[in-house]
Amino acid sequence: MAKASPPSPLLLRYPPPPPGAEQKVREFRQIRPEIENMYDGGHAELFLRFSEIVYSSFTAPFMEGRSVKQHYRQLRYFFDFFMKDFESDAVGGVQLPGHLIHVEQPPNDVLPDSNHRIGCTGIIGHVTDSPFILENISGYLNLTEHHVIAGISPVMSVTRKDGKIVDIQPSANGNHLEVFIYTYIAKVVNPKTIAKLKTELDATLKSLLIAITDFNGMVGKTVELCDELEQDKVDADDGRETAKFIQWLVPKNFIFMGMTSFDLQKDQNGVTAKERKGEEMGAFRDIKLMETVFPGFREEIEKRAIQSYERYYMLVLDFLTTSPKIIYHREAVDVAFVRQLDKNRKAYRVTVLMGRFSRGALLSKSADLPFLRKKFQRVLESEKIRPGSHIYREIYSTFNNLPKKVLFYIDRVSLPAVLNISARLNS
């Protein structure tokens, strides 16, 4: 198979500017002379460009009850944070894209006179533009039941020299995009809760950024894995079908969170799994980070890798919901266990792909997908169903209408019964 360079993941665009953004630009330009006269810091032109972009993203809670002076203080507070140096962070020896996130009580002088925002805590962040940032932060806040009052996330084109910001322009004017994030949540008083909030938000961002940074590496590893599967001597048919499914899955139909592999061995004490050093990618690179974001997952994945030792087929699709403490989304995490077999069909190595099926993956016709197509064929064979018959059409229709994840996870023994019951219910 040709080894083309794996494409980068598609970026999830941030929400469009709120309605009235152009009107807000005009409003800002009316008050710009007053704000310019108040500004007493450095990089005055950068401050004004930043302020116009951010002001145009404001929703009502950032606008109402504020004088020009209070708008200036709010924009100055945001700008001073935006101009701070990014934190230098590495996970498992890999440098992460720039990011900075704090949780703090907003200064009183940026709040409106009406005082109705004093009952708020602010989450303030600056991140290199990357997919799923807002989704993950919002998911975390929802799961931890922090009430979100309002938020903004303007994206802008940023030019840096020696790490320092030297130019800021609207996002349409350049390629290197950075996002400013500010979210008001219901007031958090306990310092320990604020510290925990900051730690977990930072961990959520890091787990996302390391998955993005490692994306091309993980795709490249799956290309190598598919080459090995296509040349498998134990079960060439299963090897080719598994390779086709992985090629369909990656890179467009699977949102990678991490990847690792285990060597399996069996002795008189049973089967043991040894993680292959140097092959951990994404969330698997850092044990502490994974335990914060996906508590209990590493141990559960190793346990299920061991359980796959005697499974028959090369590909085992599963999901993990081992802990209610997963900190940024409610959905189960999808896991593919790819087994490489010895001559006795026992797994000597298991490669683990951890992530989530994309929305596009769940919209595809089931009977046309590798792996699911094979499952469908096995049902026809086991039930002795003749293609073109009435029962074939009923089963075919039922198979394509069942939720995709049910078909991914269900074992080959249970599937015929589920299809027969569903077909009877629908007839």
Protein Blocks (a to p, Z undefined) as FASTA:
>chain_A
ZZdddddddddddddddehklmmmmmmmmmmmmmmmmpccehklmmmmmmmmmmmmpcfk
lmgopafklmmmmmmmmmmmmmpccddddeehiacdddddddddddfklpcfklpmmmpc
cddddddddehklmmmmmmmmmnopacfbdcdddcddddeehiafbdcdfklpmbdcddd
dddddddfblmlmmmmmmmmmmmmmmmmmmmmmmmmmmmmmmmmmmmmmmpcklmmlmmm
mmmmmmmmpmklcccfbdcdddddddfkoccddddehiaghjllpmklmmmmmghklmmm
mmmmmmmmmmmblbdcddddfbfkbckbfbdcdddddddddfkopafbdcdddddddfkl
mmpcfklpghjlmmmmmmmmmnopaehiaklmmmmmmmmmpcfklmmmpcfklmmmmmmm
mmmmmZZ
